[in-house]
Amino acid sequence: MSTKPLMVYEMANNHMGDLPHGIATIRAIREACRGFEDEFDFAFKLQYRDLDTFIHASVRGRDDIKYVKRFEETRLSDEAFRALVAEMDAQGFITVCTPFDENSVTRIEAHGIHTIKIASCSFTDWPLLERIARADKPVIASTAGATLDEIDNVTSFFLHRGKDFTLMHCVAEYPTPDDALQVNQIELLRARYPGVRIGYSTHESPDNTLAVGLALAKGASVFEKHVVLPTDKYAANAYSADPQQIRAWLEACRRARAICGSGERYQPSAGERASLQSLRRGVFSTRDIPAGTPLSDDMIEFAFPPVQGQLTANEWSKYARFVATEAIPAGQPVRHAQVEETQLRGQVLEIVTAVKGLLKAGNVVVPGKSDLEISHHYGLERFNDFGLTMVTVVNREYCKKLLVMLPGQTHPEQYHQKKEETFVVLHGVLTLWLDGEQREARAGDVITVARGVRHTFKTRDGVVFEEISSTHDKHDSYYTDPAIAQNPSRKTWLTYWM
């Protein structure tokens, strides 16, 4: 399927019941589209009414009823409509038609028209919708005047029947004044029906080129516009665009599309990168750093301006490790060429993926927006051997946490002076040592650890367990290995990890 926006040109009754004029209109609009083929797909749309049954016998021939007069005056034969469809095909347009009665759906099928368009006035015409649903064709539907319940029902009706379905935001005022355009409805429809393509059927003044750009920016990808070819014999109406206005409309859409850019995160230009780099703070040594020394916060400072090739504050993070590959004198810029860099972010993402996998395996539900705490007691480099991940669900006078240990991990020995805690194993097997005494706990087992009891635990295949305790104080964990307390970077917290 094409990813280009689709422009649908609606002739309605502007063929004026005059076949040569209808063909001339199709050709003139095709010429107006020349040069835009790489950016847009184009369709042309007719309207079908089986006038001998659509108009009630009691009012046929009346010229005091506006639309009866209009429809009868612009009547075309079946042969003429076939000629218009053939011309649309010849000009490379996707063929579209709006039927207003069941017989017209049959005519659409007979004429080989590609797509059926449902007018707003027919949006909840259920006998007509049932007939359209039986046709093997994509469906586009305009929503002017419909309630959300009605849109829900019609959308469900077509999606349950497996239809290629598009909803069009539309306002049925001809022409539509600016303060009635309601372009924000496009966002509402996109959010409410994420599996449905959303478009914009326009009836504003044909000189208005702002609305189509706004609609595109809001996410519309199908656009419908009434068209006309004014002549000495046939005048334009107030809401149909002539070929020159169509060209200006396409130019506005092209510009809006360029301004909106990609839906993916954009790639900055070299100039933008250089400009940002020149405004960042550089990393400077505050003392002599011998070769082979891991850089730490107490050895460096951040200051402006940076020099070419210098490490910047933007690159100094808890996920980055830098080791000097040559001696760096005090007060000098720290350059990329003088350090060896190791990035640990990828390892953190691997940890998150593994934790999610264990939680899923244990059918453990994690409350939304819960922070994930990764404990890497001896650094991320040794996390696969020593570590644990933890979600704090609540921490008041009472506390509940979810703890996850990956296969092969050990949690170093610690104790608490204030907190008493109880472990409930949810998934896997946990081996514990309480004051040196070994125990093994499986799913469903409950173990209580009293205050002051030294405890350590490990798992062979991975484990998930709850910790239920009195209030947790971050200063109440005492490790028997003093090296752990001396590691200031032994925790990583993630908020958006679910």
ABEGO torsion letter per residue (X at the ends): XBABBBBBBBAEAAAGGBAAAAAAAAAAAAAAABGAAAABBBBBBBBBBBAAAABBAAABGBAABAAAAAAAAABBBAAAAAAAAAAAAAAGBBBBBBBABAAAAAAAAAAGBABBBBBAAAAABAAAAAAAAABBBBBBBBABGBBAAAAAAAAAAAAAAGBBBBBBBBBBBOBBBAAAAGAAAAAAAAAABAABBBBBBBABBAABAAAAAAAAAAGBABBBBBBBBBBAABBBBAABBBAAAAAAAAAAAAAAAAAAEBABBBBBBAAAAAAAAAABBBBBBABBBBBGBBBBAAABBBBOBBBBGBBBAAABBAABBBBBABBBBBGBBBBAAABBBBBAAAAAAAAAAAAAAAAAAAGBBBBBGBBBBBBBAAEAAAAAABEBBBBBABBBABBBBBBBBBBGBBBBBBBBAABBBBBBBABEBBBBBBGGBBBBBBBGBBBBBBBGBBBBBBBAAEBBBBBBBBBBBAAABBBABAAAAABAAABBBBABAX
